Amino acid sequence: MTGISPGDKATRVAVSTAPVSTAPARIVRPADALAALVAGNRRFVSGRPEHGHDVAAAAASSGGQLPHAVVIGCIDSRVPLEAIFDQTFGSICVVRSGAHVVDRAVLGSVGFAVSALKVPLVMVLGHVRCGAVDATIAALRAGERPEGDVGYLVDEIAPAVHAVGLDDPDVAAKAMRAHVTRTVRRMRDVTGVADAIAEGRVAVAGAVYDLDTGWVDLLP
C-alpha cells in the first residue's frame, strides 16, 4: 500500500483548493444548544447531514473552539456522537466510556467544558442493547463480579439494574434509561454546573440512542 506524506505536493494542492468552510456560530442558550443537537439528529436520520467532516471544516475551526455542548456517551463503535448529531468540528466536546460510566476524569472533563469552554448544554447519551449493561445484568445474576477495572463498570451500573429489578422482563432497556437518569443527576453536581444551572446558563439532558433507527429519544 502506498500513501501520501504530509509534505506531498498533491496533498498541499488538495487542501488549498478545498471549499471554504466557516467555524460554527456561537450558541449560548441551553435551549438553543439542545435544539441544535435534535435538529442534527433529524438530519442524520433523514439521510441529509450537513457535515461530512471535511478537512476544510477542520481547518476553519483550528484557531479556536466555541462548542455548544459536551456529550457523554458510550464507547460503542456503533454510536459515533458527532455523526448521529450531525455536528461539525468545534461544535461539541465528546467524553466516552463504557456505558457512559463516570469517574474523576469524566467529571473533570465536564467541569472544564462548562467552566472554561462555556458550553450551555451537558448531554448524557445511552443507547439500546448496551453491552456493558448486559454484562452487568449477567454478573449480578451469576453473583460474580468481574475482576479488575471491568468490575468498576459493573459496580457503577449495578444500582440502575437493582432499581429496575433482575426479574423484570425488560430489565436491560429499563436499566439503561435508569442509568442515564442517574448520570444526569451526577452531572448536575459537577463543580460549577449547579451554579450555572441556577443562573440559566447551562442545562443537563439525558437521552437514549436507537441503534436500529438512528433516532435519539430525549428523556423527561
NUDO-598435 format. One line per 4 residues: number of its first residue (from 1); for each residue x, y, z of N, C-alpha, C, CB. Coordinates in steps of 0.2 Angstrom, whole numbers, plus 5000, padded with zeros to 4 digits. Each point is the difference from the previous one (the first is absolute). Glycine has a CB too. Layout:
BEGIN
NUM = X/Y/Z/X/Y/Z/X/Y/Z/X/Y/Z  ... $
This chain:
BEGIN
1 = 5004/4994/5000/4996/5006/5000/5004/5006/5000/4991/4994/5006  5008/5011/4990/5004/5006/5000/4996/5006/5003/5006/4996/4989  4997/5009/5013/4996/5005/5003/5003/5007/4998/4998/4993/5010  4999/5012/4992/5002/5007/4999/5003/5003/5006/4992/5001/4990 $
5 = 5014/5001/5010/5003/5003/5006/4997/5007/5001/5010/4994/4999  4990/5009/5007/4997/5007/5001/5003/5005/4996/4998/4997/5012  5008/5002/4986/5004/5005/4996/4999/4999/4992/5008/5001/5009  4988/4994/4989/4999/4999/4993/4996/5006/4997/5000/4987/5002 $
9 = 5003/5014/4992/4997/5006/4996/4992/4999/4999/5011/5002/4994  4987/4992/5004/4993/4999/4998/4996/5001/5006/5003/4992/4992  5000/5006/5014/4996/5001/5006/4999/5008/5002/5004/4989/5004  5001/5015/4995/5000/5007/5001/4995/5003/4995/5012/5000/5004 $
13 = 4988/4998/4990/4995/5003/4995/4993/4998/5002/5009/4999/4991  4990/4995/5011/4993/4998/5002/4998/5004/5006/5002/4989/4996  5002/5012/5009/4998/5004/5006/4999/5007/4998/5006/4993/5007  4998/5010/4989/4999/5007/4998/4995/5002/4996/5012/5001/5001 $
17 = 4985/4994/4995/4995/5001/4995/4993/4998/5003/5008/4999/4990  4992/4998/5016/4994/4998/5003/4995/5005/5001/5006/4991/5006  4987/5008/4994/4995/5005/5001/5001/5003/5007/4992/4994/4992  5007/5013/5008/5001/5004/5006/4994/4998/5005/5006/5009/4994 $
21 = 4996/4989/5012/4995/4999/5005/5001/5004/5006/4999/4988/4996  4995/5014/5007/5001/5005/5006/4999/4996/5006/4996/5009/4993  5006/4993/5013/5000/4997/5006/4992/5001/5002/5013/5002/5003  4985/4994/5002/4993/5000/5002/4999/5007/5004/4999/4987/5000 $
25 = 4995/5016/4999/4998/5006/5004/4999/4998/5008/4995/5005/4989  5007/5000/5015/4999/4999/5007/4993/4999/5002/5011/5007/5001  4988/4988/5003/4993/4999/5003/5001/5000/5008/4996/4993/4990  5000/5012/5013/5001/5001/5007/4994/4998/5004/5007/5009/4997 $
29 = 4987/4990/5000/4994/4998/5004/4999/4993/5000/4995/5011/4997  5004/4986/5009/4999/4993/5000/4995/4997/4996/5004/5001/5012  4990/5002/4987/4995/4998/4996/5002/4999/4993/4992/5005/5008  5012/5000/4989/5002/5001/4994/5005/4994/4998/4998/5012/5000 $
33 = 5007/4987/5005/5005/4994/5000/4996/4993/4999/5008/5007/5007  4987/4992/4997/4996/4994/4999/4997/5000/4994/4998/4999/5012  4999/5006/4985/4996/5000/4994/5005/4999/4994/4992/5008/5005  5014/4994/4996/5005/4999/4995/5002/4992/4999/5005/5012/5002 $
37 = 4995/4985/5004/5002/4993/5000/4993/4996/4997/5008/5001/5010  4987/5001/4992/4993/4996/4998/5000/5001/4992/4994/5002/5012  5007/5004/4986/5000/5002/4993/5005/4996/4996/4995/5011/5002  5011/4988/5001/5005/4996/4997/4998/4993/4999/5009/5008/5004 $
41 = 4988/4989/5002/4998/4993/5000/4995/4999/4994/5003/4999/5012  4992/5006/4988/4995/4999/4994/5003/5000/4993/4992/5006/5008  5013/4998/4991/5004/5000/4994/5003/4993/4999/5002/5013/5000  5001/4985/5005/5004/4993/5000/4995/4995/4998/5008/5004/5008 $
45 = 4986/4996/4995/4995/4994/4999/4997/5001/4993/4998/4999/5012  5001/5007/4986/4997/5001/4993/5005/4999/4994/4992/5008/5006  5014/4991/4996/5005/4999/4995/5003/5006/4996/4995/4989/4998  5004/5017/5006/5002/5006/4997/5005/5004/5005/4989/5001/4993 $
49 = 5016/4996/5009/5005/5004/5004/5003/5005/4997/5002/4990/5006  5000/5015/4998/5003/5006/4997/5008/5000/5000/4990/5007/5003  5012/4989/5002/5007/5000/5002/5003/4993/4998/4998/5008/5009  5007/4992/4986/5003/4994/4998/5007/4999/5003/4993/5000/4990 $
53 = 5009/5004/5015/5006/5000/5003/5006/5001/4995/4995/4993/5009  5004/5012/4987/5005/5002/4995/5006/5003/5003/4991/5001/4991  5015/4999/5006/5006/5003/5003/4999/5007/5000/5007/4991/4996  4989/5012/4999/4999/5008/5000/4997/5002/5007/4999/5000/4987 $
57 = 4996/4996/5015/4997/5001/5006/5004/5000/5006/4990/4996/4995  5015/4999/5005/5005/5000/5005/5004/5006/5000/5000/4987/4999  5003/5015/4995/5004/5006/5000/4996/5006/5002/5006/4995/4991  4988/5006/5008/4996/5006/5002/5000/5000/5007/4993/4999/4990 $
61 = 5006/4996/5014/5000/5000/5007/5006/5000/5004/4989/4995/4998  5017/5004/4998/5006/4999/5004/5003/5006/5004/5002/4992/4991  4995/5014/5008/5003/5005/5004/4997/5001/5007/5002/5006/4989  4992/4990/5012/4997/5001/5006/4994/4996/5000/5005/5011/5002 $
65 = 4992/4988/5004/4993/4996/5000/4995/5003/5004/5007/4990/4999  4987/5010/4999/4994/5003/5003/4995/4994/5000/5002/5012/4996  4999/4983/5008/4995/4994/5000/4994/5002/5004/5009/4992/4999  4985/5005/4999/4994/5002/5003/4997/4994/5004/4998/5008/4991 $
69 = 5006/4987/5010/4998/4994/5004/5006/4996/5002/4988/5000/4995  5011/4997/5010/5005/4994/5002/4995/4994/5000/5009/5007/5006  4993/4988/4990/4996/4994/5000/5004/4994/5003/4994/5004/4990  5003/4993/5015/5003/4994/5003/4996/4994/4998/5003/5006/5010 $
73 = 5001/4989/4986/4997/4995/4997/5004/4993/5001/4995/5008/4992  5003/4987/5005/5003/4993/5001/5005/4999/4995/4989/4996/5005  5016/5000/4996/5005/4998/4996/4998/4996/4994/5008/5001/5009  4986/4997/4991/4997/4996/4994/5002/5002/4994/4991/4996/5007 $
77 = 5012/5000/4988/5002/5003/4994/4994/5002/4995/5010/4993/5001  4984/5004/5001/4994/5002/4996/4997/5007/5001/4998/4987/4999  5005/5016/5006/4997/5006/5003/5005/5006/4999/4993/4994/5008  5009/5008/4986/5004/5006/4999/4997/5006/5001/5007/4994/4992 $
81 = 4994/5010/5014/4996/5005/5002/5000/5006/4995/5003/4997/5011  5002/5005/4986/5000/5006/4995/4996/4998/4994/5011/5003/5004  4989/4991/4994/4996/4998/4994/4992/5000/5002/5010/4993/4996  4988/5004/5010/4993/4999/5001/4997/5006/5002/5002/4989/5003 $
85 = 5002/5016/4999/4997/5007/5001/5002/5005/4994/5001/4998/5012  5002/4999/4983/5002/5004/4994/5003/5007/5002/4991/4994/4993  5015/5005/5011/5003/5006/5002/5007/5001/4997/4994/4999/5011  5008/5007/4987/5007/5001/4997/5005/5001/5005/4994/5004/4990 $
89 = 5012/4996/5008/5006/5002/5004/4999/5006/5004/5007/4995/4992  4994/5005/5015/5000/5005/5004/4993/5001/5003/5008/5005/4994  4987/4991/5005/4993/5001/5002/4999/4996/5007/4996/5001/4988  5006/4993/5013/4999/4997/5006/5007/4997/5003/4988/4997/4996 $
93 = 5012/5002/5010/5005/4997/5004/4997/4993/5001/5005/5010/5006  4999/4985/4994/4998/4993/5000/5004/4996/5006/4997/5000/4988  5000/4997/5016/5003/4996/5006/4997/4993/4999/5002/5010/5008  5002/4985/4991/4997/4993/5000/5003/4995/5004/4998/5003/4988 $
97 = 4998/4993/5015/5002/4994/5004/4995/4995/5000/5006/5008/5008  4995/4986/4994/4996/4994/5000/4993/5002/5003/5010/4992/5000  4985/5008/4997/4993/5002/5002/5000/5007/5004/4998/4988/5001  5006/5016/4996/5001/5007/5003/5001/5000/5007/4993/5004/4991 $
101 = 5011/4991/5012/5001/5000/5007/5005/5006/5002/4999/4987/5000  4999/5016/5005/5004/5006/5003/5006/4998/5004/4989/5007/4999  5016/4996/5000/5006/5000/5005/5002/5007/5001/5004/4988/4997  5002/5013/5006/5002/5007/5001/5002/5004/4994/5004/4996/5011 $
105 = 4999/5000/4984/5002/5003/4994/4994/5002/4996/5010/4993/5000  4984/5004/5000/4994/5002/4997/4998/5006/5003/4997/4988/4997  5002/5012/5010/4998/5006/5004/5004/5006/4998/4996/4992/5009  5011/5007/4991/5004/5006/4999/4999/5002/4993/5008/4996/5008 $
109 = 4991/5000/4987/4999/5002/4993/4994/5004/4999/5006/4990/4997  4988/5008/5007/4994/5003/4999/5001/5007/5004/4993/4989/4999  5010/5011/5006/5001/5006/5004/5004/5005/4996/5000/4994/5010  5005/5004/4986/5004/5004/4996/4996/5003/4994/5010/4993/5003 $
113 = 4986/5003/4994/4996/5002/4994/4995/5005/5002/5001/4989/4995  4997/5011/5012/4995/5005/5002/5003/5006/5002/4993/4991/5004  5013/5009/5000/5003/5005/5003/5005/5004/4995/4999/4994/5011  5004/5002/4985/5005/5003/4996/4998/5001/4993/5009/4995/5006 $
117 = 4987/5001/4991/4997/5000/4993/4993/5003/5000/5008/4991/4997  4989/5010/5009/4994/5003/5000/4994/4997/4996/5006/5010/5002  4994/4983/4998/4995/4997/4996/4993/5001/5004/5008/4991/4996  4987/5010/5001/4993/5001/5003/4996/4993/5001/5000/5011/4996 $
121 = 5003/4983/5002/4996/4994/5000/5005/4994/5002/4992/5005/4992  5006/4991/5013/5003/4994/5001/4995/4995/4998/5007/5005/5010  4995/4990/4986/4995/4995/4997/5003/4993/5002/4996/5007/4991  5000/4989/5013/5002/4993/5001/4996/4995/4995/5003/5003/5013 $
125 = 5001/4994/4983/4997/4995/4995/5001/4993/5001/5001/5009/4992  4994/4987/5010/5000/4993/5000/4998/4997/4993/4998/5000/5013  5002/4994/4987/4998/4997/4994/4997/4993/5001/5008/5006/4993  4987/4992/5003/4997/4993/5001/5005/4994/4999/4989/5005/4996 $
129 = 5010/4990/5007/5004/4994/4999/5008/5001/5002/4992/4996/4991  5008/5008/5014/5007/5001/5003/5004/4994/5003/4996/5012/5002  5009/4987/4995/5004/4994/5003/5002/5000/5007/5004/4999/4988  4998/5007/5014/5002/5001/5007/4994/4999/5005/5009/5008/4996 $
133 = 4985/4994/5002/4994/4999/5004/4998/4992/5000/4996/5012/4997  5005/4985/4997/4998/4993/5000/5005/4996/5004/4996/5002/4989  5011/5000/5011/5005/4997/5004/4998/5001/5008/5009/5001/4990  4989/5004/5011/4998/5002/5007/4995/4995/5003/5004/5012/4999 $
137 = 4991/4988/4997/4994/4995/5001/5002/4993/5001/4992/5008/4994  5012/4990/5001/5003/4993/5001/5004/4999/5006/5000/4999/4987  5004/5006/5015/5004/4999/5006/4996/5000/5006/5009/5006/4994  4986/4998/5006/4996/5000/5006/4996/4994/5001/4999/5012/4999 $
141 = 4998/4985/4995/4997/4994/5001/5004/4994/5002/4992/5004/4991  5014/4996/5006/5005/4995/5002/5003/5001/5007/5002/4998/4988  4998/5008/5015/5003/5001/5006/5007/5000/5000/4991/4995/5005  5012/5007/4989/5007/5000/4999/5002/5007/4997/5000/4987/4998 $
145 = 5004/5017/5006/5002/5006/4998/5007/4999/4995/4995/5006/5011  5005/4997/4983/5006/4999/4996/5006/5003/5004/4993/5001/4989  5013/4996/5009/5006/5003/5003/5002/5006/4997/5003/4989/5003  5002/5015/5001/5003/5006/4997/4995/5005/4999/5008/4993/4994 $
149 = 4994/5012/5001/4996/5006/4999/4994/4999/4997/5011/5005/4999  4988/4989/4997/4993/4999/4998/4995/4999/5005/5005/4994/4991  4997/5004/5015/4996/5000/5006/4997/5007/5002/5007/4989/5004  4998/5016/4995/4997/5006/5001/4994/5002/4996/5012/5003/5003 $
153 = 4988/4996/4991/4995/5001/4996/4993/4997/5002/5008/5001/4990  4993/4992/5012/4994/4997/5003/4998/5003/5006/5004/4989/4995  5000/5013/5010/4998/5003/5006/4997/5007/4999/5010/4995/5005  4992/5008/4990/4996/5007/4998/4994/4999/4997/5011/5005/4999 $
157 = 4988/4990/4997/4993/4999/4997/4995/4996/5004/5007/5000/4989  4996/4996/5016/4996/4996/5004/4994/5003/5003/5010/4993/5002  4991/5013/5001/4994/5003/5003/4994/5001/4996/5008/5006/5007  4993/4996/4986/4995/5001/4996/4996/4993/4999/5006/5010/4994 $
161 = 4998/4985/5005/4997/4993/4999/4996/4998/5006/5010/4997/4993  4993/5004/5013/4996/4998/5006/4994/5005/5001/5010/4996/5005  4990/5010/4993/4994/5004/5000/4994/4997/4996/5008/5010/5002  4994/4987/4992/4995/4997/4996/4998/4993/5002/5005/5007/4991 $
165 = 5000/4989/5011/4999/4994/5002/5002/4994/4995/4990/5005/5007  5013/4991/4995/5003/4994/4996/4994/4996/4997/5011/5000/5006  4984/5000/4997/4994/4996/4998/4996/5003/4994/5000/4995/5012  5001/5012/4987/4996/5003/4995/5002/4998/4993/4999/5010/5008 $
169 = 4996/4988/4988/5001/4997/4994/5004/5005/4995/4990/4993/5002  5009/5014/5000/5003/5005/4996/5006/5003/5003/4989/5002/4994  5014/4995/5011/5005/5003/5004/5006/5003/4996/4997/4991/5008  5005/5007/4987/5006/5003/4996/4998/5007/4998/5004/4989/4996 $
173 = 4990/5012/5001/4998/5006/4997/4998/5005/5005/4996/4994/4990  5001/5004/5016/4998/5004/5005/5006/5002/5004/4989/4995/5001  5016/5000/5000/5006/5002/5004/5004/5005/4996/5000/4989/5005  5000/5011/4989/5004/5005/4996/4997/5007/5001/5003/4991/4991 $
177 = 4991/5009/5009/4997/5007/5001/5001/5002/5007/4991/4997/4991  5008/4999/5014/5001/5001/5007/5008/5003/5001/4991/4991/5003  5013/5005/4993/5007/5002/5001/5002/5007/4997/5003/4988/4999  4993/5013/4995/5001/5007/4997/4997/5005/5005/4999/4996/4989 $
181 = 4996/5003/5014/4997/5005/5005/5004/5001/5006/4989/4996/4997  5014/4998/5006/5005/5001/5005/5006/5004/4998/4996/4989/5005  5007/5010/4989/5005/5004/4998/4999/5007/4999/5004/4990/4994  4990/5012/5003/4997/5007/5000/5001/5003/5007/4992/4997/4990 $
185 = 5005/5000/5015/5001/5002/5007/5007/5002/5002/4989/4994/5003  5015/5001/4995/5007/5001/5002/5003/5006/4996/5001/4988/5002  4997/5013/4992/5003/5006/4996/4998/5007/5004/4999/4993/4989  4995/5007/5014/4997/5006/5003/5004/5002/5006/4989/4997/4995 $
189 = 5015/4998/5008/5004/5001/5006/5007/5002/4998/4993/4992/5006  5009/5008/4988/5007/5001/4998/5002/5007/5002/4999/4992/4990  5007/5009/5012/5002/5007/5003/4998/5005/4994/5009/4995/5008  4987/5010/4994/4999/5006/4996/4993/4999/4996/5012/5002/4999 $
193 = 4986/4992/5000/4994/4999/4996/4994/5002/5004/5006/4990/4994  4993/5008/5012/4994/5002/5004/4999/5007/5000/5002/4991/5007  5003/5013/4994/5000/5008/4999/4998/5002/4993/5008/5001/5010  4995/4996/4985/4998/5002/4993/4993/4998/4999/5012/4998/4996 $
197 = 4985/4997/5006/4993/4998/4999/4996/5005/5004/5003/4988/4999  4998/5014/5007/4996/5004/5004/5000/5007/4996/5003/4994/5011  5002/5008/4986/5001/5006/4996/4997/5000/4993/5010/5003/5007  4988/4991/4991/4997/4999/4993/5005/5000/4995/4990/5006/5004 $
201 = 5016/4993/4997/5005/5000/4995/5002/4993/4997/5005/5009/5006  4992/4986/4998/5002/4993/4998/4994/4995/5002/5012/5002/5002  4987/4994/4993/4994/4994/5002/5004/4994/4999/4990/5007/4996  5007/4988/5007/5002/4993/5000/4994/4996/4997/5009/5001/5010 $
205 = 4993/4995/4985/4995/4995/4997/5002/4993/4999/4996/5010/4994  4999/4986/5007/5002/4993/4999/4996/4997/4994/5002/4999/5012  5001/4996/4984/4997/4997/4994/5002/4993/4999/4999/5012/4995  4997/4985/5001/5002/4993/4998/5000/4999/4992/4996/4996/5011 $
209 = 5009/5001/4986/5001/5000/4993/4998/4993/4998/5009/5008/5000  4987/4992/4995/4997/4993/4997/5005/4998/4994/4988/5003/5003  5015/4992/4998/5005/4997/4995/4996/4998/4994/5007/4996/5009  4987/5002/4991/4997/4998/4994/4997/5006/4995/4997/4990/5007 $
213 = 5001/5015/4997/4997/5006/4996/5004/5006/4999/4989/4996/5004  5016/5005/5001/5004/5006/5000/4997/5005/5004/5004/4997/4989  4990/5002/5014/4997/5006/5003/5003/5000/5007/4989/4999/4994  5011/5008/5009/5002/5001/5007/4993/5002/5003/5012/5004/4997 $
217 = 4987/4992/5009/4994/5001/5004/5002/5004/5006/4994/4989/4995  5003/5017/5006/5002/5004/5006/4996/4998/5005/5002/5010/4993  5001/4989/5013/4996/4998/5006/4997/5006/5004/5008/4990/5001  4987/5008/5002/4996/5006/5004/5005/5002/5006/4988/4996/4996 $
